[in-house]
Amino acid sequence: MHYLVTIGYETDQQDRNGNSRLQKMKYVIEGESVEEVTIVAAKYGAGDVRNFELLSIVKMPIECTIDKKGTPEYYK
């Protein structure tokens, strides 16, 4: 299964209440469960120097992925 994961990274900007603003980035992560995807996303975010927060994880109903690496015949 593929999951759409939204991760919020802290920025130097602050909102009206003095809290750090988040820059929201979206990633597609493959995994067998939400738990596995959470672990993978946390490891991915830990590689960044900014503080981060997992904002959402949503299952994506993808049949297959068509890309240059997996199906190069469509890109000729």
C-alpha positions as CSV (number, residue, x, y, z in Angstrom):
1,M,0.0,0.0,0.0
2,H,1.0,3.6,-0.5
3,Y,0.3,6.3,2.0
4,L,0.3,10.1,1.7
5,V,2.2,11.5,4.7
6,T,2.2,15.1,5.6
7,I,5.2,16.3,7.7
8,G,5.4,19.8,9.2
9,Y,8.8,21.2,9.6
10,E,9.4,24.2,12.0
11,T,10.5,27.4,10.3
12,D,12.1,30.6,11.7
13,Q,8.8,32.5,11.2
14,Q,6.4,32.8,14.1
15,D,2.6,33.3,14.2
16,R,0.8,35.9,16.2
17,N,0.9,33.8,19.3
18,G,4.7,33.4,19.1
19,N,4.6,29.7,18.0
20,S,6.9,28.5,15.2
21,R,5.1,28.2,11.8
22,L,5.2,24.9,10.1
23,Q,6.2,24.2,6.5
24,K,4.0,21.3,5.3
25,M,5.6,18.8,3.0
26,K,3.9,15.8,1.5
27,Y,5.5,12.4,0.8
28,V,4.3,9.1,-0.7
29,I,5.6,6.2,1.4
30,E,5.1,2.6,0.7
31,G,4.3,0.3,3.7
32,E,2.2,-2.6,4.9
33,S,0.5,-0.6,7.7
34,V,0.1,2.8,9.2
35,E,2.5,1.8,12.0
36,E,5.2,0.8,9.5
37,V,4.8,4.1,7.6
38,T,4.9,6.1,10.9
39,I,8.2,4.5,11.7
40,V,9.7,5.1,8.2
41,A,8.4,8.7,8.2
42,A,9.9,9.4,11.7
43,K,13.3,8.0,10.6
44,Y,13.1,10.2,7.5
45,G,12.3,13.3,9.5
46,A,15.0,12.6,12.0
47,G,17.6,13.0,9.2
48,D,16.7,16.7,9.0
49,V,18.1,19.4,11.3
50,R,14.7,21.0,11.7
51,N,12.2,19.9,14.2
52,F,9.3,18.1,12.6
53,E,5.8,16.7,13.4
54,L,3.8,14.0,11.5
55,L,0.6,15.8,10.7
56,S,-1.3,13.1,8.8
57,I,-1.1,9.7,7.2
58,V,-3.7,8.8,4.6
59,K,-4.0,5.5,2.6
60,M,-3.8,6.1,-1.1
61,P,-5.6,3.7,-3.4
62,I,-2.9,3.3,-6.0
63,E,-3.1,0.3,-8.4
64,C,0.5,0.7,-9.6
65,T,3.2,3.3,-10.1
66,I,4.3,4.2,-13.6
67,D,7.7,5.7,-13.8
68,K,10.9,5.7,-15.9
69,K,12.6,3.2,-13.7
70,G,9.9,0.6,-13.4
71,T,8.2,1.0,-16.8
72,P,10.8,2.7,-19.2
73,E,8.9,1.5,-22.3
74,Y,6.3,4.2,-21.9
75,Y,8.9,7.0,-21.9
76,K,10.5,6.2,-25.3
